[in-house]
Amino acid sequence: MAGSAVALALLLAGVATVASARDDTADGKQPGEAPAAVQVPGPDSADAGFARDMAVHHQQAVEMSFIVRDRTQDEEVRRFAYDIANTQANQRGMLLGWLDLWELPKVAAGQEPMAWMTTHGGHGTHGDHGTDDMDDMEGMDGMGNAGGSDGAFTAHDGALMPGMATRTELDRLRKANGKQAEILFLQLMTDHHKGGVAMARGCAGLCTVKAEKRLAQGMVEAQRSEMDAMAKMLAARGAKPRS
């Protein structure tokens, strides 16, 4: 189950990369025809905001995955964690690569985390994604995240994006061993995926760059599959995802 979920994630990431490279032959263009100008989003766009924020979000998933590999000898969890690290490190590279291609900064000075969701219609002004996405994130109190009174995301104890683990939770993971580490990792990563899915759904509805929208939709599908796998792994250890 875990291997299938990760294979799907890698496949979707690869599809997004190939699709991006083939944009010059899409929409009726023939091979050899001059490609259209590269679509460059603005520094405050949803495209740029998602790329920056999801790169940070993915980096923590990679960190947690390598932490648990050192805290347990369970091969199932170790393989699953390694696959997540590989997948998300690859996707993080794509996101940062796009920012380089667009000649946009990887860190937006003075911009709050998740500002792109609220600035660009996170309350449902762009199709069916917005309202559900903000509801998902505002409902993540208790996971180290809090929704502000205006719907904006408020960072807490190092948790800069929805679903991210706090510094306190990461310290607990570093100190845990064996089954305790496995359960905590699977619970934290489930929360992490829930936040990631909400963010990716937001980009699928708000971003304008086709390749990025495709990657975001691929993240939604792959991480939902991985959440199902983690629920089964938790159940096998007599535990369940956090409410």
C-alpha positions as a printed Julia matrix, in Angstrom:
243×3 Matrix{Float64}:
   0.0    0.0     0.0
   2.73   2.46    0.99
   4.82   1.57   -2.05
   1.86   2.1    -4.37
   1.09   5.5    -2.86
   4.65   6.67   -3.28
   4.87   5.3    -6.81
   1.75   7.3    -7.67
   3.28  10.45   -6.19
   6.48  10.02   -8.18
   4.53   9.27  -11.35
   2.37  12.37  -10.99
   5.4   14.55  -10.31
   7.03  13.13  -13.43
   3.9   13.73  -15.48
   3.87  17.35  -14.36
   7.5   17.79  -15.39
   6.96  16.24  -18.82
   3.75  18.2   -19.35
   5.58  21.42  -18.52
   8.28  20.61  -21.05
   5.63  19.92  -23.7
   3.67  23.14  -23.22
   5.15  24.47  -26.44
   3.34  21.78  -28.46
   0.05  22.05  -26.57
  -3.07  23.98  -27.51
  -2.81  23.25  -31.22
   0.88  24.02  -31.7
   2.78  21.69  -33.99
   6.31  20.35  -33.36
   8.84  22.87  -34.62
   6.48  25.82  -34.27
   7.89  28.68  -32.21
   6.87  28.27  -28.56
   4.85  30.91  -26.82
   6.57  33.18  -24.3
   7.12  31.62  -20.91
   4.28  32.53  -18.58
   5.8   34.41  -15.65
   3.57  35.02  -12.62
   4.0   38.07  -10.43
   5.88  38.04   -7.1
   2.62  38.29   -5.13
   0.72  35.75   -7.24
  -0.83  32.54   -5.94
   1.67  30.65   -8.13
   4.67  32.22   -6.42
   3.12  32.05   -2.95
   2.28  28.37   -3.27
   5.75  27.54   -4.6
   7.42  29.31   -1.66
   5.11  27.96    1.03
   4.93  24.39   -0.23
   8.73  24.27   -0.55
   8.94  25.06    3.18
   6.13  22.62    3.96
   7.86  19.82    2.03
  11.19  20.51    3.71
   9.7   19.65    7.1
   8.23  16.41    5.75
  11.71  15.45    4.57
  13.14  16.33    7.98
  10.55  14.28    9.88
  11.08  11.33    7.55
  14.8   11.21    8.24
  14.24  11.66   11.98
  12.01   8.58   12.2
  14.42   6.48   10.14
  16.9    6.93   13.0
  14.32   6.26   15.74
  12.93   2.89   14.65
  14.1   -0.39   13.13
  10.67  -1.15   11.62
  11.33  -1.63    7.91
   7.79  -0.77    6.83
   7.92   2.66    8.46
  11.52   3.26    7.38
  10.69   2.51    3.72
   7.56   4.63    3.86
   9.47   7.55    5.4
  12.27   7.25    2.85
   9.77   7.28   -0.03
   8.08  10.41    1.35
  11.46  12.1     1.69
  12.39  11.24   -1.9
   9.05  12.34   -3.35
   8.8   15.61   -1.47
  12.47  16.53   -1.97
  11.92  16.05   -5.73
   8.78  18.18   -5.73
  10.48  20.83   -3.59
  13.23  21.05   -6.19
  10.62  21.61   -8.91
   8.94  24.41   -6.93
  12.21  26.19   -6.2
  13.28  25.66   -9.8
  10.17  27.44  -11.03
  10.9   30.4    -8.76
  14.4   30.56  -10.28
  12.94  30.31  -13.79
  10.52  33.14  -13.0
  13.36  35.16  -11.42
  11.33  35.53   -8.22
  12.7   35.48   -4.66
  12.39  32.24   -2.7
  11.49  34.26    0.4
   9.0   37.12    0.24
  10.03  39.77    2.75
   7.15  41.02    4.86
   4.65  38.48    3.49
   2.85  36.26    5.99
   2.6   32.5     5.43
  -0.43  31.54    3.33
  -1.17  35.15    2.34
  -1.65  33.99   -1.26
  -4.73  31.97   -0.22
  -6.59  34.93    1.27
  -5.28  37.58   -1.14
  -6.28  35.65   -4.24
  -9.77  34.58   -3.27
  -9.26  31.88   -0.63
 -12.86  32.36    0.5
 -14.4   30.77   -2.53
 -14.25  33.46   -5.2
 -12.39  31.11   -7.55
 -14.51  28.06   -8.21
 -15.25  25.32   -5.7
 -11.84  25.13   -4.04
 -11.55  28.26   -1.91
 -14.12  27.83    0.85
 -13.29  24.19    1.51
  -9.56  24.93    1.57
  -9.86  27.72    4.13
 -12.26  25.64    6.23
  -9.75  22.79    6.19
  -6.97  25.04    7.42
  -8.99  26.94    9.99
 -10.15  23.61   11.4
  -6.58  22.53   12.14
  -6.37  24.15   15.59
  -4.69  21.75   17.96
  -2.28  20.55   15.27
   0.04  23.42   16.07
  -1.85  25.8    13.8
  -4.43  28.46   14.34
  -6.74  30.35   12.05
  -6.83  34.1    12.57
 -10.08  35.99   13.04
  -9.86  37.18    9.44
  -9.31  33.68    8.06
  -5.55  34.16    7.64
  -3.17  31.49    8.88
  -1.3   32.28   12.1
   2.06  30.59   12.71
   2.56  28.95   16.1
   5.68  27.46   17.73
   7.51  27.13   14.43
   4.53  25.69   12.53
   4.56  28.11    9.6
   2.0   26.39    7.35
  -1.16  24.31    7.85
  -0.45  20.86    9.26
   3.2   21.51   10.05
   4.56  20.06   13.28
   5.56  22.48   16.01
   9.07  22.68   17.47
   7.73  20.92   20.56
   6.33  18.05   18.48
   9.57  17.68   16.53
  11.49  17.49   19.82
   9.14  14.72   20.97
   9.76  12.82   17.76
  13.54  13.14   18.14
  13.32  11.67   21.65
  10.89   8.85   20.87
  11.95   5.3    20.07
  10.51   2.22   18.4
   6.74   1.91   18.26
   6.25   5.24   20.04
   8.29   7.0    17.33
   6.42   5.17   14.57
   3.01   6.2    15.88
   4.01   9.82   16.5
   5.57  10.09   13.04
   2.5    8.64   11.32
   0.2   10.98   13.26
   2.33  14.05   12.57
   2.72  13.14    8.91
  -1.03  12.59    8.56
  -1.61  16.1     9.93
   1.13  17.36    7.61
  -0.56  15.76    4.59
  -3.95  17.21    5.56
  -2.44  20.69    5.53
  -0.57  19.96    2.31
  -3.72  18.73    0.58
  -5.59  21.92    1.57
  -2.74  24.05    0.22
  -2.46  22.05   -3.0
  -6.21  22.23   -3.58
  -5.89  25.99   -3.16
  -3.24  26.16   -5.88
  -5.24  23.86   -8.16
  -8.02  26.45   -8.0
  -6.02  29.7    -7.8
  -2.72  29.2    -9.62
  -2.47  30.13  -13.3
   0.64  28.26  -14.49
  -0.59  24.99  -16.01
   2.36  22.83  -14.94
   2.08  24.04  -11.34
  -1.67  23.42  -11.24
  -1.07  19.88  -12.5
   1.61  19.26   -9.89
  -0.71  20.59   -7.16
  -3.54  18.27   -8.23
  -1.09  15.38   -8.28
  -0.08  16.23   -4.71
  -3.73  16.14   -3.64
  -4.31  12.67   -5.07
  -1.0   11.16   -3.94
  -1.12  12.52   -0.38
  -4.71  11.39    0.08
  -3.58   7.89   -0.91
  -0.69   8.1     1.55
  -3.07   9.19    4.32
  -5.11   6.04    3.73
  -1.92   3.98    3.97
  -0.89   5.73    7.2
  -4.3    5.12    8.76
  -3.84   1.39    8.15
  -0.31   1.48    9.56
  -1.55   3.26   12.68
  -4.37   0.75   13.13
  -1.84  -2.1    12.94
  -0.05  -0.44   15.86
  -3.2    0.04   17.93
  -3.42   3.77   17.21
  -5.28   6.17   14.92
  -4.83   9.65   13.4
  -5.28  12.59   15.74
  -8.7   14.21   15.68
